[in-house]
């Protein structure tokens, strides 16, 4: 019995490509290297100095504190979007309404932030967070509820809801909190009490960074150490077995939708109160929700992996921005090329599969010989 336990333990933590976690890590590293190699080839075609260009992309953000500070500040809301998508996808859901939730909760944040509700610089941001989290959690339920009760297509409903929420947001901002100071439809400026300051200004580290770390740890523990996490993993990998095991699909879909909506509310609040002074529905939060789905794929629905992926993407974006000052012939879309190649390779079922199968066969033969 002891030998069997030790054998099982050693297999789980074996530093080999046969270990799923080690395999995923190796797969990610090789995918990034391939993407960077293809990017370098593209740079050879469009840049006069491709070697310096790739160096700037990789190391440019580290050259100044304000550059790495921009990465830290911008990746936080990005990571919240990824965490929201990760919760939904982990449980096997196809709710793609994060984009609309980000946009409409942005209107909630702008409304509260521009209203003299309180003079406390601590309470005012908290009220912004609570308002966005409540609205986000409620609205994210809609596609999951309709699927569970009426059998509607969750993906179609959630995609349609994005357009509805965007239109409703534009109406709310234009009708109730708009200002005539700017040409586009945008909200009034936030009050100073609602803005979130820096704990360490050179690196733009705010309380939102600490909030992200805490939320990531909590989500990781929930997904891996609790009954809810077990139900999410079971429903995500084998929904029929989960149903036969007594897992309530309705309760699980509603619970995960609420969690995802709350995370979207956190992300929109963080983005607006740290990086903007007013809200423009057509610009401020557009695209973040959809990007979260890509981050979830990159991070394999693992909260820690998602946060690392968010930092990686924003780091490359900042490197490209630094490169633009050196060589403006290189387009900013180069980051999208890297991101697309990495996601394509990571999501491929066949990428490096043969190498892992050979390793598994080799180890199996060795164990049989013993």
C-alpha positions, -999 to 999 in steps of 0.1 A, spaced: 0 0 0 28 24 9 47 17 -22 16 24 -43 11 57 -26 47 67 -31 45 56 -67 14 78 -72 30 107 -54 61 105 -75 41 104 -108 22 135 -98 53 155 -90 77 140 -115 97 166 -134 89 151 -168 69 160 -199 45 131 -188 34 153 -159 4 174 -173 16 205 -154 51 203 -166 39 195 -201 16 227 -201 45 248 -189 69 235 -216 42 239 -242 37 275 -232 74 283 -233 79 267 -267 48 285 -281 62 318 -269 96 311 -284 80 301 -318 59 333 -317 89 355 -310 109 337 -338 81 345 -363 79 380 -350 116 384 -356 112 372 -392 84 399 -397 107 425 -381 134 416 -406 110 426 -434 98 459 -420 125 472 -397 159 486 -406 174 471 -374 154 440 -365 178 428 -338 175 461 -319 137 460 -325 132 426 -309 155 436 -280 134 467 -274 102 447 -274 117 422 -249 137 446 -226 124 481 -234 98 481 -206 125 475 -181 146 505 -192 126 530 -171 104 528 -140 75 546 -157 75 520 -185 72 490 -161 48 511 -140 25 514 -171 25 476 -174 16 471 -138 -12 497 -139 -27 485 -172 -26 447 -167 -48 447 -135 -82 453 -151 -71 431 -180 -64 403 -155 -98 407 -139 -114 401 -173 -94 370 -177 -103 357 -143 -140 363 -150 -138 342 -182 -117 316 -165 -144 310 -139 -171 306 -166 -150 283 -188 -137 262 -159 -173 252 -152 -180 245 -189 -200 276 -195 -202 295 -228 -212 329 -214 -194 355 -234 -211 385 -219 -181 400 -201 -177 427 -227 -211 441 -222 -208 438 -184 -176 458 -185 -192 485 -205 -224 489 -185 -207 486 -151 -185 514 -163 -216 536 -165 -224 527 -129 -189 535 -118 -189 569 -136 -223 578 -121 -212 571 -86 -177 586 -91 -191 619 -104 -217 622 -77 -210 639 -44 -223 608 -24 -196 611 2 -165 632 9 -145 603 21 -116 593 -3 -118 558 11 -156 552 11 -162 567 -24 -141 542 -44 -155 514 -22 -190 525 -32 -179 525 -69 -167 489 -65 -198 477 -47 -221 493 -73 -203 478 -102 -199 444 -85 -237 442 -77 -248 452 -112 -222 430 -129 -232 400 -108 -269 404 -115 -266 410 -153 -242 382 -159 -268 358 -146 -292 364 -175 -277 342 -202 -270 314 -177 -305 316 -162 -322 315 -196 -301 285 -206 -309 266 -174 -346 273 -174 -356 276 -211 -328 258 -229 -317 289 -249 -282 291 -265 -260 307 -238 -234 319 -263 -259 336 -286 -278 353 -258 -246 365 -241 -232 379 -274 -265 397 -281 -266 411 -246 -232 428 -252 -248 450 -279 -279 456 -257 -258 467 -227 -236 489 -249 -267 507 -262 -282 510 -228 -249 524 -215 -247 550 -242 -282 561 -233 -275 563 -196 -244 584 -200 -259 607 -226 -291 612 -206 -280 614 -170 -243 621 -166 -231 636 -199 -210 667 -201 -208 693 -229 -171 699 -223 -160 672 -248 -171 664 -283 -179 627 -278 -205 613 -255 -188 611 -222 -195 614 -185 -187 642 -161 -153 642 -145 -149 620 -115 -147 637 -82 -112 637 -66 -125 616 -37 -134 587 -61 -99 585 -77 -76 557 -65 -41 570 -58 -8 552 -58 8 534 -29 42 536 -47 40 562 -75 72 554 -95 58 519 -104 21 530 -103 13 504 -77 -21 511 -62 -44 492 -38 -59 476 -69 -27 456 -74 -31 442 -39 -68 435 -45 -59 415 -77 -34 394 -58 -59 386 -30 -87 378 -54 -63 356 -75 -53 336 -44 -89 332 -32 -100 320 -67 -71 295 -69 -80 281 -35 -117 279 -44 -110 262 -77 -86 236 -62 -95 232 -25 -133 235 -22 -164 216 -31 -175 244 -55 -141 241 -73 -145 203 -76 -180 208 -91 -166 234 -116 -138 210 -127 -162 181 -130 -188 201 -150 -161 215 -172 -145 182 -181 -175 158 -180 -209 175 -177 -229 143 -180 -210 126 -152 -214 158 -131 -251 156 -136 -252 119 -126 -231 127 -95 -257 151 -82 -242 184 -92 -270 209 -99 -263 225 -133 -286 254 -125 -270 263 -92 -235 259 -106 -242 281 -137 -258 308 -116 -230 308 -90 -202 310 -116 -221 337 -135 -224 358 -103 -187 354 -95 -177 363 -131 -200 393 -131 -185 405 -98 -150 401 -112 -160 422 -143 -173 449 -120 -140 449 -102 -121 452 -135 -142 480 -149 -139 500 -116 -101 495 -115 -97 506 -151 -118 537 -147 -106 550 -113 -69 545 -120 -65 553 -156 -92 577 -166 -108 609 -152 -141 604 -171 -160 577 -189 -165 574 -226 -187 544 -235 -173 541 -270 -137 540 -259 -129 535 -222 -136 498 -217 -142 485 -252 -125 451 -260 -114 442 -224 -141 417 -219 -133 398 -252 -96 399 -244 -104 382 -211 -115 351 -230 -81 349 -248 -63 353 -215 -83 324 -201 -71 303 -229 -35 313 -224 -37 307 -187 -55 273 -191 -84 286 -168 -59 287 -139 -62 320 -120 -24 323 -115 -17 314 -151 -43 340 -162 -26 368 -142 8 359 -156 -6 359 -192 -22 393 -186 11 407 -175 29 391 -204 6 406 -230 7 441 -215 45 438 -212 47 431 -249 23 460 -257 45 483 -237 76 470 -254 60 478 -288 50 512 -276 87 519 -265 98 506 -299 76 530 -317 97 559 -305 128 542 -318 114 528 -351 80 540 -360 80 517 -391 70 488 -367 32 487 -362 17 483 -328 -3 453 -341 29 432 -338 17 423 -303 -15 408 -318 6 386 -340 25 372 -310 -7 368 -290 -25 350 -319 3 326 -326 7 317 -289 -30 311 -284 -32 290 -316 -3 268 -304 -15 265 -268 -51 256 -278 -39 230 -304 -45 194 -293 -17 182 -315 11 206 -306 39 185 -289 15 157 -284 37 131 -301 66 140 -278 45 135 -247 31 102 -260 66 89 -266 76 99 -231 45 82 -216 52 50 -236 89 50 -225 80 55 -188 53 28 -190 78 3 -205 103 11 -177 78 6 -150 66 -26 -165 102 -38 -167 106 -31 -130 
